[in-house]
Each structure stands twice: as C-alpha cells, then as structure tokens.
Amino acid sequence: MFTPLQYEFFVRGLIVATLVGGLCGLIGVYIVLRRMSYIGHGLAHAIFGGAVTSYVLSINLFIGASVWGFVSAMLINMAARKRKINADAAIGIVTTASFALGVALISRFKTFTRSFDAALFGNILGITNNDLIAIVTVSIIAIIVVFIGYKYLLFTTFESEVAGFYGVPTPWVDAVFSLLLAAVIVVSLQVLGVTMIAAAVVIPPVVAQLLTNSFNKMLILSVVIGALCGLAGLYVSFYIDVSSGASVVLISAVLFVVVLTITSLKQRILSSKMRTPSHNHLDRQIDIH
C-alpha cells in the first residue's frame, strides 16, 4: 500500500485525485437535486472545445476553458428558461457544438493531438505543480461559495421558480454556480477526462442520497465518498495500469451497486416487518370477535 508513495508524481496525483473527487461530490449534490445530471457530461464536452481553443490561441488553459464553460453554462440556463426548449435539449445543442469545434480545431492544426487522450480519459502522470495549485485554489473557492451562499443555493435548488419572489437574486446565484461548476470541471479534466467527469459528479451524491434524507448529511457524505473514490481509484490505476478517470468512476460505480443492494434489502426487510405486526393484529381481532 505504501510502495507507490515513494514516487513524487503519485503523491501529487493522490492529493489531486482526492481533492477532485471531493470537489465533484460537493458540486454534484446541487446538480443531482436540480435534476440536471446531464449538465456535467455536457459541460465537460463544451469545456473541451474551450481548452482546445485556448491552446490554439496560446491563452492560459484554466482561464480560457473556465470562461468558455461559464458562457456555455449561461447559454444553457438562458435557453432552458424558454418554455419551448427543455434543459436537456439546450445542453445537447450548446455542448455538442462546442465539442465539435474542438475536434475541428484539432483536425485542422494537429498541435493538440499529443494531449488528446489525456483530455478525453484523464492522465494522472501529467499532473503538474500548477495543476495542484489550481485545484487547491478552486477547492478553497468552492468551500467559501457554498458556505457563504448556502441558503441561496439551497433555495434555488429546491424552489427555483419562487426563489425570486422572496428576494433571492436567482440570476446571480445561477451565474456564480455556473462559474464554479465550470472551474471544477476544468481542474478535473486532467484527472478524470472529458468522458468520465459526468459520472464523478453524479455517482457520489446519488450514493449519499441513498444513505440519508438530510440535505446537510448528503452534502458531507457526497464530499467524503467522492474523495475516497478518488483516492482508491488512483491506487487501482497505479497497480493495474489503467486510466485514472476510468478507475475513479469504476470504484464509484461499484460502491453505488453495493449501497443500492444493501439499502434495497433493508427496505424489503423493514417492509416485511411492518406488514407482519399488522397481520398479527388482524388475527387477534378476528380471534377476539
């Protein structure tokens, strides 16, 4: 277990994978409860287009991709507010167009090809000190935003249609949340890759939701589950030599299946116990009469 810790790249990757897992778990709670699970997958593809564009134009990757993701998220929110356009349709239009632009630029300039696989599937070996600083920074910002805007985020998540009537600045809350989501996805690309981010955002909060009905507990559990899956996934990635993103998602998926099975069995047992007394009570009534 401690053998990989002698390698500097692994220690750095371990810290990054744990932070990214926790970040995705934190932001994923709001995504799942807003019933917009597909947006994580969609924005990852949109940000891929922004990352390629930033690379081609020699713009800082984190800044360029974050701005691109923020604009994409705002376009999705604007389109989704139109009654004739569903949120999933808006996500599909905006994100696939952005992803197609990225692929077109790659095929045209040929300079991004060396990082193409890493961007799609994640590459923990490519983590640099700058990546670590960016992830730590985004983690701190995410914690501050959730702590300060806890009530606003909670209100817009559960009662988005009426939040404005109670003085909640819904457009600003959506804008801040979109920017935060874009930043989280950007810093997660190197670890998880475009194709794996959606699962890392969705699975931890869903598992937490199976374990508790309390929002506060769900938030904490989702962060812990995401972080542990990131840590365990990196170890699996090291020992069996597979993509770090795939490892994290597979660990999360296995955990989901286990928790779903256990909770389903508990519900069946509880239901059977609740039915049994009622039958006995009915039998006693019949006996008495």
DORO-63423 format. One record per residue (C-alpha): residue in one letter; x, y, z. Coordinates in nm, 4 decimals, always signed. Example, Ala and Ser with C-alpha at 12.3 -4.5 7.8 and 13.67 -1.06 7.14 Angstrom:
("A", (+1.2300, -0.4500, +0.7800))
("S", (+1.3670, -0.1060, +0.7140))
This chain:
("M", (+0.0000, +0.0000, +0.0000))
("F", (+0.2827, +0.2428, +0.0838))
("T", (+0.5089, +0.1453, -0.2062))
("P", (+0.3617, +0.3979, -0.4558))
("L", (+0.4134, +0.6795, -0.2035))
("Q", (+0.7856, +0.6775, -0.2754))
("Y", (+0.7114, +0.8340, -0.6134))
("E", (+0.6622, +1.2098, -0.6148))
("F", (+0.4216, +1.2017, -0.9089))
("F", (+0.1989, +0.9536, -0.7250))
("V", (+0.1841, +1.1596, -0.4054))
("R", (+0.0953, +1.4676, -0.6103))
("G", (-0.1617, +1.2686, -0.8045))
("L", (-0.3062, +1.1245, -0.4835))
("I", (-0.3665, +1.4715, -0.3414))
("V", (-0.5177, +1.5919, -0.6683))
("A", (-0.7435, +1.2881, -0.7161))
("T", (-0.8741, +1.3166, -0.3588))
("L", (-0.9434, +1.6895, -0.3941))
("V", (-1.1073, +1.6465, -0.7345))
("G", (-1.3253, +1.3632, -0.6046))
("G", (-1.4391, +1.5750, -0.3117))
("L", (-1.4999, +1.8758, -0.5379))
("C", (-1.7128, +1.6757, -0.7794))
("G", (-1.9052, +1.5304, -0.4856))
("L", (-1.9704, +1.8787, -0.3459))
("I", (-2.0911, +2.0392, -0.6673))
("G", (-2.2679, +1.7204, -0.7728))
("V", (-2.5207, +1.7428, -0.4885))
("Y", (-2.6682, +2.0589, -0.6373))
("I", (-2.6549, +1.9143, -0.9892))
("V", (-2.8423, +1.5979, -0.8887))
("L", (-3.1037, +1.7779, -0.6800))
("R", (-3.1649, +2.0246, -0.9637))
("R", (-3.2298, +1.7248, -1.1910))
("M", (-2.9576, +1.8403, -1.4306))
("S", (-2.7239, +1.5421, -1.4083))
("Y", (-2.6536, +1.5589, -1.7802))
("I", (-2.5048, +1.9077, -1.7498))
("G", (-2.1805, +1.7715, -1.6019))
("H", (-2.1313, +1.5490, -1.9042))
("G", (-2.2340, +1.8252, -2.1416))
("L", (-2.0191, +2.0985, -1.9901))
("A", (-1.7160, +1.8697, -1.9909))
("H", (-1.7548, +1.8362, -2.3672))
("A", (-1.8123, +2.2102, -2.4040))
("I", (-1.5038, +2.2913, -2.1973))
("F", (-1.3031, +2.0515, -2.4117))
("G", (-1.3768, +2.2830, -2.7029))
("G", (-1.2711, +2.5794, -2.4915))
("A", (-0.9494, +2.4051, -2.3866))
("V", (-0.8527, +2.3329, -2.7460))
("T", (-0.9348, +2.6891, -2.8499))
("S", (-0.7260, +2.8279, -2.5621))
("Y", (-0.4364, +2.6023, -2.6601))
("V", (-0.4508, +2.7086, -3.0255))
("L", (-0.4732, +3.0786, -2.9344))
("S", (-0.1974, +3.0455, -2.6690))
("I", (-0.4333, +3.1583, -2.3920))
("N", (-0.3972, +3.0311, -2.0336))
("L", (-0.5816, +2.6988, -2.0279))
("F", (-0.7568, +2.7456, -1.6932))
("I", (-0.8759, +3.0969, -1.7712))
("G", (-0.9807, +3.0281, -2.1288))
("A", (-1.1567, +2.6991, -2.0579))
("S", (-1.3299, +2.8358, -1.7445))
("V", (-1.4651, +3.1379, -1.9305))
("W", (-1.5769, +2.9128, -2.2159))
("G", (-1.7503, +2.6779, -1.9718))
("F", (-1.9142, +2.9684, -1.7889))
("V", (-2.0529, +3.1130, -2.1122))
("S", (-2.1754, +2.7672, -2.2161))
("A", (-2.3498, +2.7164, -1.8809))
("M", (-2.5163, +3.0579, -1.9016))
("L", (-2.6337, +2.9860, -2.2567))
("I", (-2.7818, +2.6576, -2.1340))
("N", (-2.9625, +2.8345, -1.8476))
("M", (-3.0939, +3.1041, -2.0817))
("A", (-3.2167, +2.8506, -2.3340))
("A", (-3.3686, +2.6309, -2.0640))
("R", (-3.5764, +2.9235, -1.9353))
("K", (-3.7560, +2.9308, -2.2692))
("R", (-4.0667, +2.7218, -2.2239))
("K", (-4.0365, +2.5716, -2.5696))
("I", (-3.6857, +2.4354, -2.5068))
("N", (-3.6149, +2.1658, -2.2471))
("A", (-3.2961, +2.1810, -2.0410))
("D", (-3.1614, +1.8558, -2.1888))
("A", (-3.2145, +1.9863, -2.5429))
("A", (-3.0349, +2.3115, -2.4566))
("I", (-2.7444, +2.1174, -2.3067))
("G", (-2.7224, +1.8949, -2.6136))
("I", (-2.7175, +2.1843, -2.8597))
("V", (-2.4642, +2.4054, -2.6804))
("T", (-2.2217, +2.1369, -2.5669))
("T", (-2.2094, +1.9236, -2.8808))
("A", (-2.1472, +2.2342, -3.0914))
("S", (-1.8600, +2.3346, -2.8637))
("F", (-1.7132, +1.9836, -2.8638))
("A", (-1.7381, +1.9708, -3.2430))
("L", (-1.5466, +2.2988, -3.2618))
("G", (-1.2689, +2.1471, -3.0502))
("V", (-1.2469, +1.8394, -3.2726))
("A", (-1.2452, +2.0604, -3.5830))
("L", (-0.9564, +2.2672, -3.4437))
("I", (-0.7604, +1.9517, -3.3579))
("S", (-0.8060, +1.8140, -3.7089))
("R", (-0.7048, +2.1495, -3.8565))
("F", (-0.3982, +2.2436, -3.6519))
("K", (-0.2737, +1.8984, -3.5403))
("T", (-0.0909, +2.0523, -3.2423))
("F", (-0.3198, +1.9348, -2.9640))
("T", (-0.3075, +1.5671, -3.0609))
("R", (-0.0446, +1.4724, -2.8022))
("S", (-0.2785, +1.5755, -2.5196))
("F", (-0.5962, +1.4459, -2.6829))
("D", (-0.6093, +1.1119, -2.4970))
("A", (-0.5311, +1.2794, -2.1634))
("A", (-0.8094, +1.5309, -2.2155))
("L", (-1.0591, +1.2585, -2.3020))
("F", (-0.9695, +0.9912, -2.0470))
("G", (-0.7534, +1.1614, -1.7843))
("N", (-0.3824, +1.1213, -1.7184))
("I", (-0.2617, +1.1399, -1.3605))
("L", (+0.1006, +1.1287, -1.4801))
("G", (+0.0505, +1.4659, -1.6439))
("I", (-0.0355, +1.6448, -1.3186))
("T", (+0.1969, +1.9386, -1.2573))
("N", (+0.2504, +2.1687, -0.9611))
("N", (+0.0455, +2.4322, -1.1435))
("D", (-0.2427, +2.1850, -1.1706))
("L", (-0.2173, +2.1175, -0.7983))
("I", (-0.2233, +2.4893, -0.7172))
("A", (-0.5248, +2.5400, -0.9447))
("I", (-0.7181, +2.2532, -0.7833))
("V", (-0.6401, +2.3711, -0.4290))
("T", (-0.7485, +2.7239, -0.5240))
("V", (-1.0762, +2.6069, -0.6768))
("S", (-1.1397, +2.3827, -0.3737))
("I", (-1.0998, +2.6769, -0.1349))
("I", (-1.3220, +2.8981, -0.3517))
("A", (-1.5893, +2.6260, -0.3735))
("I", (-1.5973, +2.5841, +0.0048))
("I", (-1.6246, +2.9607, +0.0552))
("V", (-1.9029, +2.9963, -0.2041))
("V", (-2.1059, +2.7074, -0.0594))
("F", (-2.0569, +2.8352, +0.2964))
("I", (-2.1488, +3.1970, +0.2244))
("G", (-2.4237, +3.1261, -0.0270))
("Y", (-2.5599, +2.8169, +0.1464))
("K", (-2.9176, +2.9460, +0.1902))
("Y", (-2.9342, +3.0992, -0.1570))
("L", (-2.8069, +2.7814, -0.3214))
("L", (-3.0452, +2.5717, -0.1150))
("F", (-3.3444, +2.7893, -0.2050))
("T", (-3.2680, +2.7997, -0.5772))
("T", (-3.2068, +2.4246, -0.5798))
("F", (-3.5402, +2.3235, -0.4285))
("E", (-3.7644, +2.6232, -0.5073))
("S", (-3.6054, +2.7883, -0.8092))
("E", (-3.9355, +2.9147, -0.9513))
("V", (-4.0421, +3.1012, -0.6374))
("A", (-3.6995, +3.1999, -0.5010))
("G", (-3.7103, +3.5342, -0.6794))
("F", (-4.0334, +3.6336, -0.5034))
("Y", (-3.8556, +3.6001, -0.1682))
("G", (-3.5710, +3.8313, -0.2636))
("V", (-3.3239, +3.5677, -0.3775))
("P", (-3.1140, +3.7051, -0.6682))
("T", (-3.1681, +3.3933, -0.8777))
("P", (-2.9803, +3.5123, -1.1908))
("W", (-2.6719, +3.5980, -0.9818))
("V", (-2.6897, +3.2682, -0.7928))
("D", (-2.7135, +3.0775, -1.1216))
("A", (-2.4237, +3.2774, -1.2636))
("V", (-2.1968, +3.2120, -0.9648))
("F", (-2.2916, +2.8447, -0.9611))
("S", (-2.2255, +2.8138, -1.3364))
("L", (-1.8830, +2.9743, -1.2996))
("L", (-1.7988, +2.7468, -1.0065))
("L", (-1.9154, +2.4390, -1.1971))
("A", (-1.7049, +2.5381, -1.4980))
("A", (-1.3973, +2.5867, -1.2781))
("V", (-1.4463, +2.2469, -1.1111))
("I", (-1.4769, +2.0710, -1.4449))
("V", (-1.1700, +2.2476, -1.5854))
("V", (-0.9446, +2.1421, -1.2970))
("S", (-1.0900, +1.7892, -1.3093))
("L", (-1.0118, +1.7304, -1.6771))
("Q", (-0.6525, +1.6179, -1.6224))
("V", (-0.7547, +1.3590, -1.3618))
("L", (-1.0897, +1.2363, -1.4923))
("G", (-1.1000, +1.3317, -1.8577))
("V", (-1.3982, +1.4591, -2.0554))
("T", (-1.5675, +1.1207, -2.0791))
("M", (-1.5607, +1.0442, -1.7055))
("I", (-1.6498, +1.3720, -1.5354))
("A", (-2.0272, +1.3256, -1.5533))
("A", (-2.0122, +1.0007, -1.3557))
("A", (-1.7784, +1.1526, -1.0944))
("V", (-2.0231, +1.4413, -1.0474))
("V", (-2.3363, +1.2258, -1.0303))
("I", (-2.2475, +0.8991, -0.8527))
("P", (-2.1222, +1.0278, -0.5121))
("P", (-2.4328, +1.2446, -0.4451))
("V", (-2.6638, +0.9652, -0.5611))
("V", (-2.4929, +0.7219, -0.3231))
("A", (-2.5209, +0.9798, -0.0440))
("Q", (-2.8892, +1.0278, -0.1272))
("L", (-2.9447, +0.6552, -0.0823))
("L", (-2.7890, +0.6728, +0.2636))
("T", (-2.9684, +0.9759, +0.4076))
("N", (-3.2705, +1.2042, +0.3664))
("S", (-3.0942, +1.5011, +0.5279))
("F", (-2.9509, +1.7620, +0.2893))
("N", (-2.6647, +1.8540, +0.5244))
("K", (-2.5656, +1.4908, +0.5716))
("M", (-2.5989, +1.4295, +0.1984))
("L", (-2.3618, +1.7186, +0.1275))
("I", (-2.0982, +1.5886, +0.3693))
("L", (-2.1356, +1.2260, +0.2638))
("S", (-2.1085, +1.3141, -0.1039))
("V", (-1.7811, +1.5015, -0.0479))
("V", (-1.6365, +1.2165, +0.1608))
("I", (-1.7481, +0.9494, -0.0879))
("G", (-1.6102, +1.1457, -0.3822))
("A", (-1.2763, +1.1997, -0.2079))
("L", (-1.2420, +0.8341, -0.1062))
("C", (-1.3328, +0.7143, -0.4560))
("G", (-1.0700, +0.9482, -0.5993))
("L", (-0.8080, +0.8148, -0.3591))
("A", (-0.8993, +0.4480, -0.4122))
("G", (-0.9302, +0.4979, -0.7871))
("L", (-0.5767, +0.6314, -0.8106))
("Y", (-0.4382, +0.3281, -0.6273))
("V", (-0.6265, +0.0969, -0.8640))
("S", (-0.4993, +0.2985, -1.1601))
("F", (-0.1395, +0.2612, -1.0396))
("Y", (-0.1494, -0.1135, -0.9774))
("I", (-0.3424, -0.2298, -1.2847))
("D", (-0.2112, +0.0414, -1.5195))
("V", (-0.5379, +0.1905, -1.6455))
("S", (-0.6709, +0.5428, -1.6903))
("S", (-0.7120, +0.7331, -1.3635))
("G", (-1.0517, +0.8657, -1.4711))
("A", (-1.1808, +0.5180, -1.5525))
("S", (-1.0546, +0.3831, -1.2185))
("V", (-1.2256, +0.6546, -1.0155))
("V", (-1.5555, +0.6045, -1.1974))
("L", (-1.5431, +0.2247, -1.1704))
("I", (-1.4783, +0.2415, -0.7956))
("S", (-1.7711, +0.4839, -0.7632))
("A", (-1.9958, +0.2576, -0.9716))
("V", (-1.9114, -0.0488, -0.7621))
("L", (-1.9862, +0.1467, -0.4452))
("F", (-2.3185, +0.2572, -0.5912))
("V", (-2.4183, -0.1022, -0.6705))
("V", (-2.3215, -0.2180, -0.3191))
("V", (-2.5088, +0.0648, -0.1436))
("L", (-2.8130, +0.0235, -0.3688))
("T", (-2.8235, -0.3500, -0.2961))
("I", (-2.7884, -0.3049, +0.0806))
("T", (-3.0476, -0.0256, +0.1045))
("S", (-3.2924, -0.2217, -0.1124))
("L", (-3.2562, -0.5285, +0.1093))
("K", (-3.3044, -0.3164, +0.4220))
("Q", (-3.6206, -0.1640, +0.2775))
("R", (-3.7610, -0.5071, +0.1965))
("I", (-3.6805, -0.6361, +0.5449))
("L", (-3.8325, -0.3280, +0.7054))
("S", (-4.1439, -0.3546, +0.4888))
("S", (-4.1905, -0.7189, +0.5785))
("K", (-4.1521, -0.6408, +0.9498))
("M", (-4.4075, -0.3623, +0.9241))
("R", (-4.6543, -0.5912, +0.7498))
("T", (-4.6128, -0.8771, +0.9968))
("P", (-4.7455, -0.6931, +1.3067))
("S", (-5.0450, -0.5714, +1.1120))
("H", (-5.1333, -0.9270, +1.0165))
("N", (-5.0889, -1.0447, +1.3754))
("H", (-5.3055, -0.7595, +1.4956))
("L", (-5.5719, -0.8572, +1.2419))
("D", (-5.5508, -1.2188, +1.3589))
("R", (-5.6006, -1.1086, +1.7198))
("Q", (-5.9020, -0.9033, +1.6193))
("I", (-6.0519, -1.1990, +1.4396))
("D", (-5.9825, -1.4265, +1.7379))
("I", (-6.1440, -1.1835, +1.9810))
("H", (-6.4521, -1.1438, +1.7737))
